[in-house]
Amino acid sequence: MLNAERILKSFEDNGISFFTGVPDSQLKALCNCLMNTYGISDKHVIAANEGNAVGLAAGYHMVNPVASLLNERVYQIPALFVVGWRGEPGVKDEPQHLFQGEITIKLLEDLGMEIGILDKETTLETFDAMLKRFLKVLNRGGCAAFVVRKGALEYSR
């Protein structure tokens, strides 16, 4: 398992300093870490829904959602997503998450994002290598996403 504090430190060490999203059971460790580190502040905003989170993230640099603004062929606004893989195929989940889970990877790929999947076996070295690859994408104005499988993150506070 990856430690959420160490992931947050890697983000910060690489200039990623604004965090927004919705509560997500897959990301509980990271959500708790962000809340204990920043509370609700100018660095950490809890959004009402995913669309609001994307709008806030884009608005941090400018305005609006992924396909129309963040794509590197449009405004080249870099964004790093951490996505809980709700409804992952083969993993028991709530009915409302099943279709979303089926299309998660393809949707992110169709949006032109680089993707890395985090699971229980992901080492810190593997995470750092993914982040390093993603930073190249972000530096050219692209987007990347960590897709987090159930049980991949831990937080011990």
C-alpha positions as CSV (number, residue, x, y, z in Angstrom):
1,M,0.0,0.0,0.0
2,L,1.0,3.6,-0.6
3,N,1.1,6.1,2.2
4,A,-1.1,9.1,1.5
5,E,1.3,11.5,3.3
6,R,4.2,10.4,1.1
7,I,2.0,10.8,-2.1
8,L,1.0,14.3,-0.9
9,K,4.7,15.1,-0.3
10,S,5.6,13.9,-3.8
11,F,2.9,16.2,-5.3
12,E,4.1,19.2,-3.3
13,D,7.7,18.5,-4.1
14,N,6.8,18.7,-7.7
15,G,4.8,22.0,-7.5
16,I,1.3,20.5,-7.3
17,S,-0.2,22.7,-4.7
18,F,-4.0,22.9,-5.2
19,F,-6.3,19.9,-4.4
20,T,-10.0,19.6,-5.0
21,G,-12.5,16.7,-5.3
22,V,-15.4,14.9,-3.7
23,P,-15.4,12.5,-0.8
24,D,-14.6,9.1,-2.2
25,S,-14.3,5.8,-0.2
26,Q,-11.6,4.6,-2.6
27,L,-9.6,7.8,-1.8
28,K,-10.5,8.0,2.0
29,A,-6.8,7.9,3.0
30,L,-5.9,10.7,0.7
31,C,-9.0,12.7,1.6
32,N,-8.2,12.4,5.3
33,C,-4.6,13.3,4.8
34,L,-5.6,16.4,2.8
35,M,-8.1,17.4,5.4
36,N,-5.7,17.0,8.3
37,T,-2.9,18.8,6.3
38,Y,-4.9,21.7,4.8
39,G,-8.4,21.6,6.2
40,I,-10.7,23.5,3.8
41,S,-8.6,26.3,2.5
42,D,-7.2,28.0,-0.6
43,K,-5.1,24.8,-1.2
44,H,-7.9,22.2,-0.6
45,V,-11.5,22.6,-1.6
46,I,-14.1,19.9,-1.2
47,A,-16.5,20.1,-4.2
48,A,-20.2,19.3,-4.3
49,N,-19.7,17.0,-7.3
50,E,-17.1,15.9,-9.8
51,G,-18.1,18.6,-12.4
52,N,-17.6,21.3,-9.7
53,A,-14.2,19.8,-8.8
54,V,-13.0,20.0,-12.5
55,G,-14.3,23.5,-12.7
56,L,-12.5,24.5,-9.6
57,A,-9.3,22.9,-10.8
58,A,-9.5,24.6,-14.1
59,G,-10.6,27.8,-12.4
60,Y,-7.5,27.7,-10.3
61,H,-5.6,28.3,-13.5
62,M,-8.6,29.8,-15.5
63,V,-12.1,28.3,-15.9
64,N,-14.4,25.3,-16.9
65,P,-14.2,21.4,-17.6
66,V,-11.8,18.9,-19.0
67,A,-12.6,18.4,-22.7
68,S,-13.3,22.0,-23.6
69,L,-10.5,23.7,-21.6
70,L,-7.9,21.4,-20.1
71,N,-7.0,19.5,-23.2
72,E,-3.6,20.4,-24.5
73,R,-5.0,21.2,-28.0
74,V,-7.1,23.9,-26.4
75,Y,-5.6,26.0,-23.6
76,Q,-2.9,23.7,-22.4
77,I,-4.0,23.9,-18.8
78,P,-2.2,21.1,-16.9
79,A,-4.2,19.1,-14.5
80,L,-3.4,16.0,-12.5
81,F,-6.4,13.8,-11.5
82,V,-6.6,11.3,-8.7
83,V,-9.6,9.2,-9.6
84,G,-11.1,6.5,-7.3
85,W,-12.0,3.6,-9.6
86,R,-15.6,3.2,-8.4
87,G,-17.3,0.3,-10.2
88,E,-14.1,-1.3,-11.3
89,P,-14.9,-4.3,-13.4
90,G,-14.8,-7.5,-11.3
91,V,-14.9,-5.6,-8.0
92,K,-18.2,-5.6,-6.0
93,D,-19.6,-2.1,-5.9
94,E,-22.8,-0.2,-5.8
95,P,-25.1,-0.4,-8.9
96,Q,-24.7,3.3,-9.7
97,H,-21.0,2.9,-10.1
98,L,-21.0,-0.1,-12.5
99,F,-21.2,1.6,-15.8
100,Q,-18.9,4.4,-14.7
101,G,-16.4,1.8,-13.7
102,E,-16.6,0.1,-17.1
103,I,-15.8,3.2,-19.0
104,T,-13.3,5.0,-16.6
105,I,-10.1,4.0,-18.3
106,K,-11.4,4.5,-21.9
107,L,-13.0,7.8,-21.0
108,L,-9.7,9.1,-19.6
109,E,-7.8,7.9,-22.6
110,D,-10.4,9.4,-25.0
111,L,-9.8,12.7,-23.1
112,G,-6.1,12.4,-24.0
113,M,-4.9,11.7,-20.5
114,E,-1.8,9.7,-19.5
115,I,-3.0,7.1,-17.0
116,G,-1.4,5.2,-14.1
117,I,-3.2,2.7,-12.0
118,L,-2.5,2.5,-8.3
119,D,-3.3,-0.7,-6.4
120,K,-2.2,-2.5,-3.2
121,E,1.0,-3.7,-4.9
122,T,2.1,-0.3,-6.1
123,T,5.4,0.7,-4.6
124,L,6.5,4.2,-3.8
125,E,9.2,3.8,-6.5
126,T,6.6,2.9,-9.1
127,F,4.4,5.8,-7.9
128,D,7.3,8.2,-8.2
129,A,8.1,6.9,-11.7
130,M,4.5,7.4,-12.8
131,L,4.5,11.0,-11.3
132,K,7.8,11.8,-13.1
133,R,6.2,10.6,-16.4
134,F,3.1,12.7,-15.7
135,L,5.1,15.8,-14.9
136,K,6.4,15.7,-18.5
137,V,2.8,15.7,-19.7
138,L,1.8,18.5,-17.3
139,N,4.8,20.6,-18.3
140,R,3.6,20.5,-21.9
141,G,0.1,21.5,-20.8
142,G,-1.5,18.1,-20.8
143,C,-3.5,16.1,-18.2
144,A,-2.8,12.9,-16.4
145,A,-4.7,10.7,-14.0
146,F,-3.9,8.3,-11.2
147,V,-6.7,5.7,-11.1
148,V,-6.9,4.3,-7.6
149,R,-8.1,0.8,-7.0
150,K,-9.9,-0.2,-3.8
151,G,-7.5,-0.5,-0.9
152,A,-4.5,1.1,-2.6
153,L,-4.0,3.9,-0.2
154,E,-3.5,4.0,3.6
155,Y,-3.3,6.8,6.2
156,S,-2.4,6.1,9.7
157,R,-3.5,9.1,11.7
